[in-house]
Amino acid sequence: MGQTARVSAIVWTAAGSLAAWLWLLLCQGLFWRTDIRLPRRTDPDRWPSVCVVVPARDEAPVLPASLPSLLTQDYPGLAEIFLIDDGSSDGTGELARELARRHGGLPLTVASPGEPPAGWTGKLWAVRHGIGLARARDPEYLLLTDADIAHAPDSLRELVAAARTGGFDAVSQMARLRVESLWERLVVPAFVYFFAQLYPFRRIGKKGARTAAAAGGCVLLRAEAAERARIPDAIRHAVIDDVALARAVKRGGGHIWLGLAEKVDSVRPYPRLRDLWRMVSRSAYAQLRHNPVLLAGTVAGLTLVYLVPPVTLVAGLLGGDTATAVGGGLAWLVMTGTYVPMVRYYRQPLWLAPLLPFTAFLYLLMTVDSAVQHYRGRGAAWKGRTYTRPDAVPDEG
């Protein structure tokens, strides 16, 4: 009787995982599709003015590969760049000035806001300073872009045309992250895949839909919408600032759009597993609002959805349980099939797709580690600052 109960539990677990995957496949906004690119656009009769705000803290290693791409933008209207040096110790500001002298192009202003006050993350304090400087130019649009993001020469033109044509208050592109090392190949495409699963891109662009998200590395924001949504003051404590920004704009009645990039790339390397681990774990528990109940639910969900399929397939095959093996195998097959488009988008070999359960297990461990670090008082750490609470003063380290 006990043996039968155990077998039934395994079968039902495999069936539950398969049911979860069928629901994700059909009912989660087609999150697995990678054809959400910049929407239909036509050149405006008059190109609006744009100010580009680049928060930068210790970005000297990546600036030579990113900043020239902004300086040399082929934009028909008025455009200016404000690079805000957020207390760098590696000469970021002076390097930016040297690159501007060497490459010419769009006007560049380098400024520093000083240390952020209590309740502000360093990046958003820098963004606030940059937007404040930009207001003197009275731009129609703001491009908020990270210091590690490289843009194709017509990137700004395409973003503005898409925003004007579609009537969007915010147009954001998920930059194509670097995938060169083995760990980057395993972890990076899954990062974007999981993000799209949480925030299906198709839903974000629909008026009236509650789903809101952006990709902080590349956000074109209408200046009037930013002022109406009180950006960045309304989100000053947010560690995951891109999602918070999108929600604030949408709450203010704004129309937003998010998709995958074709001409926007991150040049920041994450060659080792510990580099990627730090990137994910610094904000994973913040994503769960530092809630242990949500953490437990996330661990259980990741286990059911990603780990159960291969485990039940192997258990069914070894134990001669056809129903368990079929349930687990089909769930793994659906999982792999939904991951293939993202693997192709990143131009990676298809044999990586069936390895998604292994990568999901890594993300599960990173999420748990993020919670452990939070309760040890280390919080979300980045570039020498640690945020232990949403309203905490950054601890310099």
Residue, then its C-alpha position, 0 to 999 in steps of 0.5 A: m500500500g505504501q509503495t503504491a502511494r509513493v508511486s502515485a505521488i511520483v506520477w502525480t508530481a510528473a503530471g503536475s509539472l507537465a500541466a504547469w508547462l502546458w499552462l505556461l506554453l499556452c497561457q503566459g503571454l507566449f513569453w517564449r517567443t523572441d519576435i518582439r522587436l521594435p514595433r512598426r515605425t516611420d520617421p517623424d516630420r520633425w525629430p524631437s530633442v533628446c538628452v541621453v543620461v548615463p549613470a556610471r560608477d567605476e566603468a573605465p573597463v567598458l567605456p571605450a567599447s560603449l561610449p563612442s557608440l553614443l557619441t557617434q549616433d546618427y540622429p537628425g535632431l538635437a541630442e546631448i549626452f550627460l554622463i554622471d560619474d557616481g563616485s568612481s575611483d577608476g577615472t571613469g569621468e576623465l576617460a569619458r572626456e578623453l573619449a569625447r575629445r577623441h571621437g567627437g560627435l554629440p556634446l558630452t557633459v560629465a558631472s558628479p552628484g556626490e554621495p546619495p542621501a539616505g533612501w536613494t540608490g546610487k544609480l537613481w541618485a545619479v539619474r536624478h542629477g542627470i535628468g536635472l541637468a537635462r531639464a535645462r535643455d527642455p528635451e522631449y525625450l530622455l534616453l536612460t542607458d547604462a555605461d556598458i551598453a553599446h548602440a548601433p549608429d541608428s539606435l537612437r533614431e530607431l527608438v525615437a521613431a518607434a516611440r513617436t509612431g506608436g505613441f509610447d511614453a517609454v520604449s525599452q529594449m532588452a540589450r543582448l548580453r555578452v555570451e562568450s564564456l561557457w558560463e555566460r552561454l549557460v546562464v545569460p540566455a536563461f536570465v532573459y528567458f526567466f525575465a520574459q516568463l515573469y513579464p511577458f513582453r506582449r502584455i507589457g505593450k497592451k494598453g490596460a494590461r497590468t504587466a509592466a517592466a522595462a530593461g534599465g540598460c536602454v529606456l527611451l522616456r518621454a520627458e513629460a511622462a517622466e515628470r508626471a510619474r516623478i521619475p526617479d524620485a518615486i522609485r528612489h529606493a528601488v534596487i530593481d529600478d527598471v521594473a519600478l520605472a515601468r510601473a510608475v510610468k504605467r500608473g501615471g497613465g503612460h503607454i509603455w513597450l518592451g522588446l528584445a534588441e537587435k542593435v543594442d548590446s551589453v559589453r560587460p563581461y561575466p566570464r566566471l560563474r561567480d561574476l554571474w552569481r553576484m549579478v543575479s543574487r544581488s537583486a533576486y531577493a529584492q525581486l521577492r520583496h524580501n518576503p520569506v513566503l514568496l521565497a518558499g513559493t519560488v523555490a517550490g515553483l522552480t523545483l516543480v517546473y524545472l527540476v521535476p521533469p528530468v528527475t521523474l523521467v529518470a526515475g520512471l525509466l529506472g523504475g519501469d514506471t511508464a506513466t512517470a517517465v512519459g509525464g516527466g519526459l513530455a514536460w522536459l520536452v515542452m520546457t526545451g521547446t520553449y527555450v529553443p527560440m531564446v537560444r537561437y536569439y543568442r546564436q548558441p548551439l541547440w544542445l544548450a536548450p535541454l540543459l535548462p533544468f541545470t541552469a534553473f537549479l543554479y538560479l534557485l541556489m542564487t535566489v536562496d543565497s540572495a536571501v541568506q545575504h540579506y538576513r546576514g545584513r549584506g543586502a543587495a551589493w553592487k559597485g562597493r555599495t550595499y543596500t540592506r533595506p529599501d530605505a537604508v543608507p548605502d554602506e560603503g565597502 
